[in-house]
Amino acid sequence: MPKTKSALNKYSQAKGKRQNKLNFPEIEEALTLWVLKTLENGVDISDQVLHEKVIAFASLYKVENFKGSNGWIGRFKKRHNLSCYLKQREAASINLMNSEKTFKI
């Protein structure tokens, strides 16, 4: 598991910033590992899928007071340098209101 640990550290440490204690470290680690594996397989992840997965991990770890809010997900993405972009489709048929947001490292 050393490879996973180095990948986890690579994406979770911001230079020059104070490291805060995480409120839900088991959810954070599980979601981080899932995101890394999913992106390694070339799969784009939407915010909706990320939210569903984080709620599933909270249930798995029996964390009752976890909501997986948009704010928590936004901070998770910021902590792990995940950037959001609009997935490109055919230019003539795209509806910006319904286009799916995905993110990559």
Biopython code that builds the backbone (N, CA, C, O; Angstrom):
import numpy as np
from Bio.PDB.StructureBuilder import StructureBuilder

atoms = [
    (1, "MET", "N", (0.797, -1.209, 0.000)),
    (1, "MET", "CA", (0.000, 0.000, 0.000)),
    (1, "MET", "C", (0.843, 1.278, 0.000)),
    (1, "MET", "O", (0.260, 2.361, 0.062)),
    (2, "PRO", "N", (2.143, 1.223, -0.064)),
    (2, "PRO", "CA", (2.943, 2.443, -0.084)),
    (2, "PRO", "C", (2.638, 3.329, -1.277)),
    (2, "PRO", "O", (2.671, 4.553, -1.150)),
    (3, "LYS", "N", (2.339, 2.744, -2.441)),
    (3, "LYS", "CA", (2.026, 3.533, -3.625)),
    (3, "LYS", "C", (0.784, 4.386, -3.385)),
    (3, "LYS", "O", (0.736, 5.547, -3.790)),
    (4, "THR", "N", (-0.213, 3.812, -2.731)),
    (4, "THR", "CA", (-1.448, 4.526, -2.438)),
    (4, "THR", "C", (-1.187, 5.660, -1.456)),
    (4, "THR", "O", (-1.716, 6.759, -1.622)),
    (5, "LYS", "N", (-0.374, 5.398, -0.435)),
    (5, "LYS", "CA", (-0.066, 6.422, 0.544)),
    (5, "LYS", "C", (0.628, 7.615, -0.110)),
    (5, "LYS", "O", (0.302, 8.763, 0.190)),
    (6, "SER", "N", (1.590, 7.346, -1.009)),
    (6, "SER", "CA", (2.291, 8.453, -1.655)),
    (6, "SER", "C", (1.339, 9.235, -2.555)),
    (6, "SER", "O", (1.435, 10.460, -2.635)),
    (7, "ALA", "N", (0.427, 8.548, -3.230)),
    (7, "ALA", "CA", (-0.554, 9.236, -4.074)),
    (7, "ALA", "C", (-1.487, 10.077, -3.206)),
    (7, "ALA", "O", (-1.834, 11.201, -3.568)),
    (8, "LEU", "N", (-1.886, 9.537, -2.075)),
    (8, "LEU", "CA", (-2.765, 10.253, -1.158)),
    (8, "LEU", "C", (-2.074, 11.515, -0.661)),
    (8, "LEU", "O", (-2.687, 12.582, -0.630)),
    (9, "ASN", "N", (-0.816, 11.409, -0.273)),
    (9, "ASN", "CA", (-0.076, 12.566, 0.209)),
    (9, "ASN", "C", (0.154, 13.582, -0.895)),
    (9, "ASN", "O", (0.091, 14.788, -0.654)),
    (10, "LYS", "N", (0.419, 13.106, -2.099)),
    (10, "LYS", "CA", (0.680, 14.001, -3.231)),
    (10, "LYS", "C", (-0.495, 14.937, -3.470)),
    (10, "LYS", "O", (-0.293, 16.121, -3.738)),
    (11, "TYR", "N", (-1.710, 14.432, -3.377)),
    (11, "TYR", "CA", (-2.883, 15.224, -3.703)),
    (11, "TYR", "C", (-3.514, 15.912, -2.501)),
    (11, "TYR", "O", (-4.410, 16.738, -2.676)),
    (12, "SER", "N", (-3.074, 15.598, -1.287)),
    (12, "SER", "CA", (-3.771, 16.154, -0.137)),
    (12, "SER", "C", (-2.980, 17.211, 0.607)),
    (12, "SER", "O", (-3.491, 17.779, 1.572)),
    (13, "GLN", "N", (-1.756, 17.497, 0.199)),
    (13, "GLN", "CA", (-0.970, 18.482, 0.922)),
    (13, "GLN", "C", (-0.757, 19.718, 0.067)),
    (13, "GLN", "O", (-0.218, 19.646, -1.038)),
    (14, "ALA", "N", (-1.184, 20.835, 0.592)),
    (14, "ALA", "CA", (-0.976, 22.106, -0.099)),
    (14, "ALA", "C", (0.243, 22.778, 0.522)),
    (14, "ALA", "O", (0.348, 22.869, 1.745)),
    (15, "LYS", "N", (1.154, 23.243, -0.305)),
    (15, "LYS", "CA", (2.380, 23.867, 0.196)),
    (15, "LYS", "C", (2.060, 25.224, 0.812)),
    (15, "LYS", "O", (1.277, 26.005, 0.272)),
    (16, "GLY", "N", (2.688, 25.482, 1.955)),
    (16, "GLY", "CA", (2.566, 26.781, 2.584)),
    (16, "GLY", "C", (1.259, 27.024, 3.309)),
    (16, "GLY", "O", (1.018, 28.136, 3.779)),
    (17, "LYS", "N", (0.416, 26.023, 3.411)),
    (17, "LYS", "CA", (-0.854, 26.207, 4.101)),
    (17, "LYS", "C", (-0.877, 25.356, 5.362)),
    (17, "LYS", "O", (-0.285, 24.278, 5.416)),
    (18, "ARG", "N", (-1.555, 25.851, 6.353)),
    (18, "ARG", "CA", (-1.691, 25.136, 7.605)),
    (18, "ARG", "C", (-2.588, 23.919, 7.383)),
    (18, "ARG", "O", (-3.636, 24.016, 6.745)),
    (19, "GLN", "N", (-2.170, 22.789, 7.909)),
    (19, "GLN", "CA", (-2.963, 21.577, 7.786)),
    (19, "GLN", "C", (-3.997, 21.529, 8.911)),
    (19, "GLN", "O", (-3.634, 21.504, 10.087)),
    (20, "ASN", "N", (-5.259, 21.515, 8.560)),
    (20, "ASN", "CA", (-6.335, 21.442, 9.540)),
    (20, "ASN", "C", (-6.690, 19.994, 9.808)),
    (20, "ASN", "O", (-6.537, 19.132, 8.943)),
    (21, "LYS", "N", (-7.164, 19.738, 11.011)),
    (21, "LYS", "CA", (-7.633, 18.403, 11.354)),
    (21, "LYS", "C", (-8.952, 18.152, 10.628)),
    (21, "LYS", "O", (-9.848, 18.996, 10.641)),
    (22, "LEU", "N", (-9.060, 16.998, 10.005)),
    (22, "LEU", "CA", (-10.280, 16.651, 9.284)),
    (22, "LEU", "C", (-11.332, 16.132, 10.256)),
    (22, "LEU", "O", (-11.008, 15.386, 11.180)),
    (23, "ASN", "N", (-12.582, 16.520, 10.056)),
    (23, "ASN", "CA", (-13.666, 16.055, 10.920)),
    (23, "ASN", "C", (-14.060, 14.614, 10.626)),
    (23, "ASN", "O", (-14.501, 13.896, 11.523)),
    (24, "PHE", "N", (-13.906, 14.189, 9.383)),
    (24, "PHE", "CA", (-14.315, 12.844, 8.973)),
    (24, "PHE", "C", (-13.172, 12.177, 8.210)),
    (24, "PHE", "O", (-13.274, 11.979, 6.999)),
    (25, "PRO", "N", (-12.081, 11.826, 8.904)),
    (25, "PRO", "CA", (-10.893, 11.314, 8.191)),
    (25, "PRO", "C", (-11.131, 10.002, 7.453)),
    (25, "PRO", "O", (-10.537, 9.778, 6.398)),
    (26, "GLU", "N", (-11.984, 9.133, 7.984)),
    (26, "GLU", "CA", (-12.220, 7.853, 7.305)),
    (26, "GLU", "C", (-12.976, 8.056, 5.994)),
    (26, "GLU", "O", (-12.711, 7.362, 5.013)),
    (27, "ILE", "N", (-13.902, 8.991, 5.972)),
    (27, "ILE", "CA", (-14.631, 9.299, 4.734)),
    (27, "ILE", "C", (-13.683, 9.966, 3.744)),
    (27, "ILE", "O", (-13.687, 9.646, 2.555)),
    (28, "GLU", "N", (-12.876, 10.890, 4.241)),
    (28, "GLU", "CA", (-11.912, 11.603, 3.398)),
    (28, "GLU", "C", (-10.955, 10.625, 2.722)),
    (28, "GLU", "O", (-10.723, 10.719, 1.517)),
    (29, "GLU", "N", (-10.401, 9.693, 3.486)),
    (29, "GLU", "CA", (-9.438, 8.746, 2.916)),
    (29, "GLU", "C", (-10.105, 7.799, 1.913)),
    (29, "GLU", "O", (-9.561, 7.545, 0.838)),
    (30, "ALA", "N", (-11.279, 7.282, 2.268)),
    (30, "ALA", "CA", (-11.989, 6.369, 1.363)),
    (30, "ALA", "C", (-12.344, 7.064, 0.057)),
    (30, "ALA", "O", (-12.161, 6.494, -1.019)),
    (31, "LEU", "N", (-12.853, 8.295, 0.141)),
    (31, "LEU", "CA", (-13.232, 9.034, -1.061)),
    (31, "LEU", "C", (-12.003, 9.388, -1.897)),
    (31, "LEU", "O", (-12.048, 9.331, -3.126)),
    (32, "THR", "N", (-10.911, 9.751, -1.233)),
    (32, "THR", "CA", (-9.676, 10.068, -1.946)),
    (32, "THR", "C", (-9.177, 8.871, -2.736)),
    (32, "THR", "O", (-8.815, 8.998, -3.905)),
    (33, "LEU", "N", (-9.158, 7.714, -2.099)),
    (33, "LEU", "CA", (-8.694, 6.499, -2.787)),
    (33, "LEU", "C", (-9.611, 6.148, -3.948)),
    (33, "LEU", "O", (-9.142, 5.744, -5.013)),
    (34, "TRP", "N", (-10.915, 6.299, -3.748)),
    (34, "TRP", "CA", (-11.870, 5.998, -4.816)),
    (34, "TRP", "C", (-11.677, 6.953, -5.994)),
    (34, "TRP", "O", (-11.677, 6.524, -7.148)),
    (35, "VAL", "N", (-11.511, 8.253, -5.704)),
    (35, "VAL", "CA", (-11.318, 9.244, -6.763)),
    (35, "VAL", "C", (-10.045, 8.940, -7.540)),
    (35, "VAL", "O", (-10.053, 8.949, -8.771)),
    (36, "LEU", "N", (-8.958, 8.672, -6.836)),
    (36, "LEU", "CA", (-7.687, 8.379, -7.510)),
    (36, "LEU", "C", (-7.811, 7.172, -8.430)),
    (36, "LEU", "O", (-7.352, 7.207, -9.571)),
    (37, "LYS", "N", (-8.427, 6.109, -7.937)),
    (37, "LYS", "CA", (-8.586, 4.890, -8.740)),
    (37, "LYS", "C", (-9.494, 5.157, -9.943)),
    (37, "LYS", "O", (-9.216, 4.689, -11.047)),
    (38, "THR", "N", (-10.551, 5.890, -9.737)),
    (38, "THR", "CA", (-11.492, 6.189, -10.814)),
    (38, "THR", "C", (-10.833, 7.038, -11.899)),
    (38, "THR", "O", (-11.005, 6.772, -13.088)),
    (39, "LEU", "N", (-10.082, 8.056, -11.491)),
    (39, "LEU", "CA", (-9.416, 8.911, -12.472)),
    (39, "LEU", "C", (-8.282, 8.173, -13.181)),
    (39, "LEU", "O", (-8.019, 8.432, -14.355)),
    (40, "GLU", "N", (-7.599, 7.248, -12.476)),
    (40, "GLU", "CA", (-6.567, 6.426, -13.112)),
    (40, "GLU", "C", (-7.158, 5.587, -14.239)),
    (40, "GLU", "O", (-6.488, 5.304, -15.232)),
    (41, "ASN", "N", (-8.421, 5.190, -14.076)),
    (41, "ASN", "CA", (-9.106, 4.398, -15.094)),
    (41, "ASN", "C", (-9.694, 5.264, -16.205)),
    (41, "ASN", "O", (-10.365, 4.753, -17.102)),
    (42, "GLY", "N", (-9.445, 6.572, -16.147)),
    (42, "GLY", "CA", (-9.888, 7.467, -17.208)),
    (42, "GLY", "C", (-11.357, 7.837, -17.159)),
    (42, "GLY", "O", (-11.923, 8.273, -18.162)),
    (43, "VAL", "N", (-11.978, 7.669, -16.005)),
    (43, "VAL", "CA", (-13.404, 7.970, -15.867)),
    (43, "VAL", "C", (-13.564, 9.377, -15.296)),
    (43, "VAL", "O", (-12.942, 9.713, -14.289)),
    (44, "ASP", "N", (-14.386, 10.189, -15.930)),
    (44, "ASP", "CA", (-14.705, 11.517, -15.407)),
    (44, "ASP", "C", (-15.731, 11.364, -14.294)),
    (44, "ASP", "O", (-16.584, 10.478, -14.340)),
    (45, "ILE", "N", (-15.640, 12.234, -13.292)),
    (45, "ILE", "CA", (-16.536, 12.151, -12.141)),
    (45, "ILE", "C", (-17.313, 13.457, -12.038)),
    (45, "ILE", "O", (-16.720, 14.532, -11.953)),
    (46, "SER", "N", (-18.625, 13.364, -12.046)),
    (46, "SER", "CA", (-19.441, 14.567, -11.889)),
    (46, "SER", "C", (-19.605, 14.866, -10.396)),
    (46, "SER", "O", (-19.369, 14.006, -9.547)),
    (47, "ASP", "N", (-20.010, 16.088, -10.099)),
    (47, "ASP", "CA", (-20.254, 16.457, -8.702)),
    (47, "ASP", "C", (-21.364, 15.592, -8.101)),
    (47, "ASP", "O", (-21.305, 15.239, -6.923)),
    (48, "GLN", "N", (-22.360, 15.254, -8.893)),
    (48, "GLN", "CA", (-23.464, 14.431, -8.413)),
    (48, "GLN", "C", (-22.972, 13.030, -8.024)),
    (48, "GLN", "O", (-23.369, 12.502, -6.986)),
    (49, "VAL", "N", (-22.118, 12.432, -8.844)),
    (49, "VAL", "CA", (-21.570, 11.108, -8.535)),
    (49, "VAL", "C", (-20.694, 11.193, -7.293)),
    (49, "VAL", "O", (-20.731, 10.301, -6.445)),
    (50, "LEU", "N", (-19.906, 12.260, -7.179)),
    (50, "LEU", "CA", (-19.062, 12.449, -6.011)),
    (50, "LEU", "C", (-19.912, 12.544, -4.747)),
    (50, "LEU", "O", (-19.571, 11.959, -3.719)),
    (51, "HIS", "N", (-21.012, 13.278, -4.825)),
    (51, "HIS", "CA", (-21.914, 13.406, -3.678)),
    (51, "HIS", "C", (-22.513, 12.057, -3.295)),
    (51, "HIS", "O", (-22.548, 11.707, -2.115)),
    (52, "GLU", "N", (-22.980, 11.304, -4.275)),
    (52, "GLU", "CA", (-23.567, 9.992, -3.997)),
    (52, "GLU", "C", (-22.539, 9.059, -3.347)),
    (52, "GLU", "O", (-22.872, 8.308, -2.431)),
    (53, "LYS", "N", (-21.294, 9.110, -3.823)),
    (53, "LYS", "CA", (-20.253, 8.239, -3.294)),
    (53, "LYS", "C", (-19.895, 8.622, -1.862)),
    (53, "LYS", "O", (-19.695, 7.747, -1.020)),
    (54, "VAL", "N", (-19.812, 9.919, -1.578)),
    (54, "VAL", "CA", (-19.456, 10.348, -0.231)),
    (54, "VAL", "C", (-20.557, 9.972, 0.771)),
    (54, "VAL", "O", (-20.258, 9.615, 1.911)),
    (55, "ILE", "N", (-21.802, 10.048, 0.361)),
    (55, "ILE", "CA", (-22.911, 9.628, 1.233)),
    (55, "ILE", "C", (-22.857, 8.121, 1.462)),
    (55, "ILE", "O", (-23.138, 7.650, 2.565)),
    (56, "ALA", "N", (-22.497, 7.360, 0.426)),
    (56, "ALA", "CA", (-22.364, 5.906, 0.574)),
    (56, "ALA", "C", (-21.236, 5.556, 1.546)),
    (56, "ALA", "O", (-21.383, 4.639, 2.355)),
    (57, "PHE", "N", (-20.111, 6.276, 1.476)),
    (57, "PHE", "CA", (-19.012, 6.030, 2.412)),
    (57, "PHE", "C", (-19.414, 6.397, 3.839)),
    (57, "PHE", "O", (-19.042, 5.699, 4.782)),
    (58, "ALA", "N", (-20.163, 7.473, 4.008)),
    (58, "ALA", "CA", (-20.631, 7.860, 5.338)),
    (58, "ALA", "C", (-21.527, 6.776, 5.916)),
    (58, "ALA", "O", (-21.440, 6.462, 7.102)),
    (59, "SER", "N", (-22.377, 6.212, 5.093)),
    (59, "SER", "CA", (-23.247, 5.125, 5.535)),
    (59, "SER", "C", (-22.436, 3.878, 5.866)),
    (59, "SER", "O", (-22.693, 3.206, 6.866)),
    (60, "LEU", "N", (-21.459, 3.576, 5.024)),
    (60, "LEU", "CA", (-20.605, 2.408, 5.244)),
    (60, "LEU", "C", (-19.866, 2.503, 6.572)),
    (60, "LEU", "O", (-19.755, 1.512, 7.293)),
    (61, "TYR", "N", (-19.359, 3.695, 6.901)),
    (61, "TYR", "CA", (-18.622, 3.909, 8.149)),
    (61, "TYR", "C", (-19.535, 4.282, 9.313)),
    (61, "TYR", "O", (-19.058, 4.576, 10.409)),
    (62, "LYS", "N", (-20.841, 4.271, 9.079)),
    (62, "LYS", "CA", (-21.851, 4.566, 10.094)),
    (62, "LYS", "C", (-21.635, 5.934, 10.754)),
    (62, "LYS", "O", (-21.720, 6.071, 11.975)),
    (63, "VAL", "N", (-21.356, 6.935, 9.922)),
    (63, "VAL", "CA", (-21.211, 8.310, 10.393)),
    (63, "VAL", "C", (-22.568, 8.978, 10.221)),
    (63, "VAL", "O", (-23.002, 9.241, 9.100)),
    (64, "GLU", "N", (-23.230, 9.249, 11.334)),
    (64, "GLU", "CA", (-24.609, 9.724, 11.286)),
    (64, "GLU", "C", (-24.734, 11.228, 11.078)),
    (64, "GLU", "O", (-25.720, 11.680, 10.496)),
    (65, "ASN", "N", (-23.770, 12.011, 11.533)),
    (65, "ASN", "CA", (-23.905, 13.467, 11.472)),
    (65, "ASN", "C", (-23.227, 14.071, 10.247)),
    (65, "ASN", "O", (-22.909, 15.260, 10.246)),
    (66, "PHE", "N", (-23.004, 13.282, 9.215)),
    (66, "PHE", "CA", (-22.349, 13.754, 7.999)),
    (66, "PHE", "C", (-23.390, 14.015, 6.921)),
    (66, "PHE", "O", (-24.207, 13.146, 6.614)),
    (67, "LYS", "N", (-23.358, 15.224, 6.345)),
    (67, "LYS", "CA", (-24.355, 15.595, 5.335)),
    (67, "LYS", "C", (-23.811, 15.568, 3.911)),
    (67, "LYS", "O", (-24.585, 15.448, 2.962)),
    (68, "GLY", "N", (-22.502, 15.676, 3.745)),
    (68, "GLY", "CA", (-21.933, 15.702, 2.399)),
    (68, "GLY", "C", (-22.406, 16.907, 1.613)),
    (68, "GLY", "O", (-22.771, 16.794, 0.443)),
    (69, "SER", "N", (-22.397, 18.063, 2.263)),
    (69, "SER", "CA", (-22.924, 19.287, 1.638)),
    (69, "SER", "C", (-22.067, 19.713, 0.445)),
    (69, "SER", "O", (-20.950, 19.231, 0.256)),
    (70, "ASN", "N", (-22.616, 20.620, -0.346)),
    (70, "ASN", "CA", (-21.859, 21.170, -1.467)),
    (70, "ASN", "C", (-20.580, 21.844, -0.982)),
    (70, "ASN", "O", (-19.552, 21.799, -1.659)),
    (71, "GLY", "N", (-20.647, 22.466, 0.185)),
    (71, "GLY", "CA", (-19.471, 23.105, 0.767)),
    (71, "GLY", "C", (-18.391, 22.096, 1.106)),
    (71, "GLY", "O", (-17.214, 22.330, 0.833)),
    (72, "TRP", "N", (-18.782, 20.967, 1.705)),
    (72, "TRP", "CA", (-17.803, 19.933, 2.055)),
    (72, "TRP", "C", (-17.167, 19.370, 0.788)),
    (72, "TRP", "O", (-15.953, 19.174, 0.727)),
    (73, "ILE", "N", (-17.987, 19.115, -0.213)),
    (73, "ILE", "CA", (-17.469, 18.572, -1.473)),
    (73, "ILE", "C", (-16.550, 19.589, -2.154)),
    (73, "ILE", "O", (-15.512, 19.216, -2.700)),
    (74, "GLY", "N", (-16.920, 20.855, -2.127)),
    (74, "GLY", "CA", (-16.079, 21.896, -2.706)),
    (74, "GLY", "C", (-14.726, 21.977, -2.006)),
    (74, "GLY", "O", (-13.694, 22.115, -2.662)),
    (75, "ARG", "N", (-14.727, 21.892, -0.680)),
    (75, "ARG", "CA", (-13.460, 21.925, 0.070)),
    (75, "ARG", "C", (-12.644, 20.659, -0.172)),
    (75, "ARG", "O", (-11.416, 20.718, -0.224)),
    (76, "PHE", "N", (-13.316, 19.510, -0.321)),
    (76, "PHE", "CA", (-12.618, 18.268, -0.652)),
    (76, "PHE", "C", (-11.893, 18.426, -1.980)),
    (76, "PHE", "O", (-10.719, 18.075, -2.098)),
    (77, "LYS", "N", (-12.592, 18.953, -2.978)),
    (77, "LYS", "CA", (-11.988, 19.144, -4.296)),
    (77, "LYS", "C", (-10.823, 20.131, -4.223)),
    (77, "LYS", "O", (-9.811, 19.949, -4.900)),
    (78, "LYS", "N", (-10.963, 21.165, -3.412)),
    (78, "LYS", "CA", (-9.889, 22.144, -3.257)),
    (78, "LYS", "C", (-8.686, 21.510, -2.550)),
    (78, "LYS", "O", (-7.545, 21.735, -2.953)),
    (79, "ARG", "N", (-8.934, 20.716, -1.494)),
    (79, "ARG", "CA", (-7.838, 20.055, -0.765)),
    (79, "ARG", "C", (-7.050, 19.130, -1.666)),
    (79, "ARG", "O", (-5.845, 18.960, -1.474)),
    (80, "HIS", "N", (-7.705, 18.529, -2.645)),
    (80, "HIS", "CA", (-7.072, 17.524, -3.500)),
    (80, "HIS", "C", (-6.791, 18.035, -4.914)),
    (80, "HIS", "O", (-6.529, 17.255, -5.830)),
    (81, "ASN", "N", (-6.850, 19.341, -5.071)),
    (81, "ASN", "CA", (-6.522, 19.975, -6.360)),
    (81, "ASN", "C", (-7.332, 19.399, -7.518)),
    (81, "ASN", "O", (-6.792, 19.160, -8.598)),
    (82, "LEU", "N", (-8.596, 19.183, -7.298)),
    (82, "LEU", "CA", (-9.488, 18.708, -8.361)),
    (82, "LEU", "C", (-10.148, 19.925, -8.970)),
    (82, "LEU", "O", (-10.725, 20.750, -8.261)),
    (83, "SER", "N", (-10.064, 20.037, -10.288)),
    (83, "SER", "CA", (-10.659, 21.193, -10.936)),
    (83, "SER", "C", (-11.883, 20.766, -11.721)),
    (83, "SER", "O", (-11.943, 19.662, -12.262)),
    (84, "CYS", "N", (-12.835, 21.642, -11.771)),
    (84, "CYS", "CA", (-14.110, 21.371, -12.431)),
    (84, "CYS", "C", (-14.106, 22.009, -13.811)),
    (84, "CYS", "O", (-13.570, 23.102, -13.996)),
    (85, "TYR", "N", (-14.692, 21.338, -14.756)),
    (85, "TYR", "CA", (-14.834, 21.894, -16.092)),
    (85, "TYR", "C", (-16.122, 21.380, -16.697)),
    (85, "TYR", "O", (-16.687, 20.390, -16.233)),
    (86, "LEU", "N", (-16.578, 22.050, -17.726)),
    (86, "LEU", "CA", (-17.764, 21.590, -18.432)),
    (86, "LEU", "C", (-17.344, 20.564, -19.472)),
    (86, "LEU", "O", (-16.459, 20.822, -20.288)),
    (87, "LYS", "N", (-17.969, 19.425, -19.441)),
    (87, "LYS", "CA", (-17.656, 18.369, -20.396)),
    (87, "LYS", "C", (-18.095, 18.821, -21.781)),
    (87, "LYS", "O", (-19.233, 19.248, -21.974)),
    (88, "GLN", "N", (-17.191, 18.724, -22.733)),
    (88, "GLN", "CA", (-17.492, 19.200, -24.084)),
    (88, "GLN", "C", (-18.260, 18.146, -24.872)),
    (88, "GLN", "O", (-17.954, 16.955, -24.829)),
    (89, "ARG", "N", (-19.245, 18.617, -25.577)),
    (89, "ARG", "CA", (-20.036, 17.781, -26.482)),
    (89, "ARG", "C", (-20.085, 18.502, -27.816)),
    (89, "ARG", "O", (-19.341, 19.462, -28.017)),
    (90, "GLU", "N", (-20.931, 18.071, -28.725)),
    (90, "GLU", "CA", (-21.060, 18.758, -30.003)),
    (90, "GLU", "C", (-21.505, 20.192, -29.762)),
    (90, "GLU", "O", (-22.486, 20.438, -29.059)),
    (91, "ALA", "N", (-20.782, 21.131, -30.345)),
    (91, "ALA", "CA", (-21.019, 22.547, -30.064)),
    (91, "ALA", "C", (-22.440, 22.979, -30.395)),
    (91, "ALA", "O", (-23.018, 23.779, -29.660)),
    (92, "ALA", "N", (-23.009, 22.482, -31.458)),
    (92, "ALA", "CA", (-24.340, 22.917, -31.868)),
    (92, "ALA", "C", (-25.430, 22.383, -30.950)),
    (92, "ALA", "O", (-26.494, 22.993, -30.843)),
    (93, "SER", "N", (-25.192, 21.273, -30.294)),
    (93, "SER", "CA", (-26.254, 20.658, -29.503)),
    (93, "SER", "C", (-26.103, 20.876, -28.004)),
    (93, "SER", "O", (-26.901, 20.350, -27.229)),
    (94, "ILE", "N", (-25.102, 21.636, -27.576)),
    (94, "ILE", "CA", (-24.888, 21.782, -26.138)),
    (94, "ILE", "C", (-25.837, 22.815, -25.545)),
    (94, "ILE", "O", (-26.061, 23.879, -26.121)),
    (95, "ASN", "N", (-26.376, 22.486, -24.411)),
    (95, "ASN", "CA", (-27.199, 23.385, -23.624)),
    (95, "ASN", "C", (-26.424, 23.631, -22.340)),
    (95, "ASN", "O", (-26.293, 22.724, -21.518)),
    (96, "LEU", "N", (-25.914, 24.827, -22.154)),
    (96, "LEU", "CA", (-25.058, 25.106, -21.004)),
    (96, "LEU", "C", (-25.768, 24.897, -19.670)),
    (96, "LEU", "O", (-25.116, 24.603, -18.668)),
    (97, "MET", "N", (-27.052, 25.037, -19.639)),
    (97, "MET", "CA", (-27.786, 24.834, -18.387)),
    (97, "MET", "C", (-27.839, 23.351, -18.009)),
    (97, "MET", "O", (-27.920, 23.026, -16.825)),
    (98, "ASN", "N", (-27.795, 22.454, -18.987)),
    (98, "ASN", "CA", (-27.906, 21.027, -18.718)),
    (98, "ASN", "C", (-26.603, 20.272, -18.905)),
    (98, "ASN", "O", (-26.582, 19.048, -18.774)),
    (99, "SER", "N", (-25.512, 20.970, -19.210)),
    (99, "SER", "CA", (-24.254, 20.270, -19.429)),
    (99, "SER", "C", (-23.722, 19.747, -18.108)),
    (99, "SER", "O", (-23.919, 20.357, -17.057)),
    (100, "GLU", "N", (-23.048, 18.614, -18.176)),
    (100, "GLU", "CA", (-22.594, 17.936, -16.977)),
    (100, "GLU", "C", (-21.227, 18.458, -16.555)),
    (100, "GLU", "O", (-20.301, 18.510, -17.365)),
    (101, "LYS", "N", (-21.099, 18.848, -15.275)),
    (101, "LYS", "CA", (-19.813, 19.291, -14.749)),
    (101, "LYS", "C", (-19.027, 18.066, -14.293)),
    (101, "LYS", "O", (-19.556, 17.202, -13.594)),
    (102, "THR", "N", (-17.779, 18.003, -14.691)),
    (102, "THR", "CA", (-16.898, 16.933, -14.243)),
    (102, "THR", "C", (-15.585, 17.550, -13.820)),
    (102, "THR", "O", (-15.334, 18.726, -14.083)),
    (103, "PHE", "N", (-14.734, 16.755, -13.157)),
    (103, "PHE", "CA", (-13.464, 17.297, -12.730)),
    (103, "PHE", "C", (-12.351, 16.276, -12.902)),
    (103, "PHE", "O", (-12.580, 15.067, -12.946)),
    (104, "LYS", "N", (-11.154, 16.799, -12.996)),
    (104, "LYS", "CA", (-9.942, 15.997, -13.109)),
    (104, "LYS", "C", (-8.861, 16.651, -12.293)),
    (104, "LYS", "O", (-8.976, 17.802, -11.873)),
    (105, "ILE", "N", (-7.816, 15.899, -12.079)),
    (105, "ILE", "CA", (-6.662, 16.411, -11.329)),
    (105, "ILE", "C", (-5.810, 17.241, -12.248)),
    (105, "ILE", "O", (-4.782, 17.772, -11.825)),
]
sb = StructureBuilder()
sb.init_structure("model")
sb.init_model(0)
sb.init_chain("A")
sb.init_seg("    ")
for serial, (resi, resn, name, xyz) in enumerate(atoms, 1):
    if name == "N":
        sb.init_residue(resn, " ", resi, " ")
    sb.init_atom(name, np.array(xyz, "f"), 0.0, 1.0, " ", f" {name:<3s}", serial, name[0])
structure = sb.get_structure()
